[in-house]
Amino acid sequence: MMPGMRGVNPRQMKQAMKRMGISTEDLDGVEEIIIRTKDKEYVFKEASVSIMNVQGQKTFQIVGEPEERAITGPGSKQDKAATSAPSVPEEDVQLVMDQTGCSREKAMQALKDTDGQPAEAIIKIISS
């Protein structure tokens, strides 16, 4: 409760807010909230969320205890390391092997060299 607001009727407060163009509502069914910064994430598992609309501008209020963790999503250092060695679909490897008669290792290398493009990998192997 705000200082100096002791004894204020909640109904009167809601009416005063409505006159000023302020409305609030609770957001139901919230399962998880993630706030991602440059260095870490704040994850709220059990939180209540209220939306306050003040003259068209929405403000979200989160009440709960966050868990802090290192970022592991897109753009993180871990993600960049994972994308530097792209995974190659098994169907593409098999296609390159069937079309060229090459070994699995050679097909994988050609696909990696051509950014996972099977047609380019086939051409690369045939022309070498």
C-alpha positions as CSV (number, residue, x, y, z in Angstrom):
1,M,0.0,0.0,0.0
2,M,1.2,3.5,-0.8
3,P,2.1,6.0,2.0
4,G,-0.8,8.2,2.9
5,M,-3.4,5.8,1.3
6,R,-4.5,4.2,4.6
7,G,-8.2,4.0,4.8
8,V,-9.0,4.6,1.2
9,N,-11.9,2.6,-0.1
10,P,-10.7,0.2,-2.9
11,R,-13.9,0.8,-4.8
12,Q,-13.4,4.6,-4.7
13,M,-9.8,4.1,-5.8
14,K,-10.9,2.0,-8.8
15,Q,-13.5,4.7,-9.8
16,A,-10.9,7.5,-9.5
17,M,-8.5,5.5,-11.7
18,K,-11.3,4.9,-14.3
19,R,-12.0,8.7,-14.4
20,M,-8.3,9.3,-15.1
21,G,-8.3,6.7,-18.0
22,I,-6.5,4.0,-16.0
23,S,-7.7,0.4,-16.2
24,T,-6.1,-2.7,-14.7
25,E,-6.7,-6.4,-15.4
26,D,-5.1,-9.6,-14.2
27,L,-3.6,-11.9,-16.8
28,D,-4.7,-15.5,-16.2
29,G,-3.0,-18.7,-17.2
30,V,0.6,-17.4,-17.0
31,E,3.0,-20.3,-16.9
32,E,6.4,-18.7,-17.3
33,I,7.9,-15.3,-17.8
34,I,11.4,-14.7,-19.2
35,I,13.2,-11.4,-19.1
36,R,16.4,-11.6,-21.2
37,T,19.2,-9.2,-20.7
38,K,22.6,-9.2,-22.4
39,D,24.2,-11.3,-19.8
40,K,21.4,-13.4,-18.2
41,E,17.8,-14.4,-18.0
42,Y,15.3,-13.8,-15.2
43,V,12.8,-16.7,-15.2
44,F,9.5,-16.4,-13.3
45,K,7.9,-19.9,-12.9
46,E,5.0,-19.0,-10.6
47,A,4.1,-15.3,-11.1
48,S,1.0,-13.2,-11.2
49,V,0.8,-10.6,-13.9
50,S,-1.3,-7.4,-14.0
51,I,-1.7,-5.2,-17.0
52,M,-2.3,-1.5,-16.4
53,N,-3.5,0.5,-19.3
54,V,-2.9,4.3,-19.0
55,Q,-4.3,6.2,-21.9
56,G,-3.3,3.5,-24.4
57,Q,0.1,2.7,-22.9
58,K,0.3,-0.8,-21.3
59,T,2.4,-1.5,-18.3
60,F,2.9,-5.1,-17.1
61,Q,3.5,-5.8,-13.5
62,I,5.1,-9.1,-12.5
63,V,4.9,-10.3,-8.9
64,G,7.0,-13.4,-8.1
65,E,10.5,-14.6,-7.3
66,P,12.8,-15.0,-10.4
67,E,15.4,-17.5,-11.0
68,E,18.6,-16.1,-12.6
69,R,20.4,-18.1,-15.2
70,A,23.0,-17.6,-17.9
71,I,21.7,-17.0,-21.4
72,T,21.5,-20.1,-23.7
73,G,19.2,-18.8,-26.4
74,P,19.7,-17.3,-29.8
75,G,22.6,-14.9,-29.9
76,S,24.4,-16.2,-26.9
77,K,28.0,-17.4,-26.9
78,Q,26.8,-21.0,-26.4
79,D,24.4,-20.6,-29.4
80,K,27.1,-19.2,-31.6
81,A,29.4,-22.1,-30.8
82,A,26.6,-24.5,-31.7
83,T,25.8,-22.8,-35.0
84,S,29.4,-22.7,-36.1
85,A,29.1,-26.5,-36.7
86,P,25.7,-26.8,-38.4
87,S,23.9,-30.1,-38.1
88,V,23.3,-31.8,-41.4
89,P,20.0,-33.7,-41.9
90,E,20.5,-37.4,-42.5
91,E,18.3,-37.3,-45.6
92,D,20.7,-34.8,-47.2
93,V,23.8,-36.9,-46.4
94,Q,22.1,-40.0,-47.9
95,L,21.1,-38.1,-51.0
96,V,24.6,-36.8,-51.6
97,M,26.0,-40.3,-51.0
98,D,23.4,-41.9,-53.4
99,Q,24.0,-39.4,-56.2
100,T,27.9,-39.4,-56.0
101,G,28.8,-42.8,-54.6
102,C,31.1,-41.1,-52.1
103,S,31.7,-42.0,-48.4
104,R,29.7,-40.7,-45.6
105,E,32.5,-38.5,-44.4
106,K,33.1,-36.9,-47.8
107,A,29.3,-36.2,-48.1
108,M,29.2,-34.6,-44.7
109,Q,32.3,-32.5,-45.4
110,A,30.8,-31.3,-48.8
111,L,27.5,-30.4,-47.1
112,K,29.3,-28.5,-44.4
113,D,31.4,-26.7,-47.0
114,T,28.3,-25.7,-49.0
115,D,26.3,-24.6,-45.9
116,G,24.0,-27.7,-46.1
117,Q,23.0,-27.3,-49.7
118,P,22.7,-30.9,-51.1
119,A,22.7,-29.8,-54.8
120,E,25.9,-27.7,-54.4
121,A,27.5,-30.5,-52.3
122,I,26.8,-33.0,-55.2
123,I,28.3,-30.7,-57.8
124,K,31.3,-30.0,-55.6
125,I,32.0,-33.8,-55.2
126,I,31.4,-34.6,-58.9
127,S,33.6,-31.7,-60.1
128,S,36.5,-32.6,-57.8
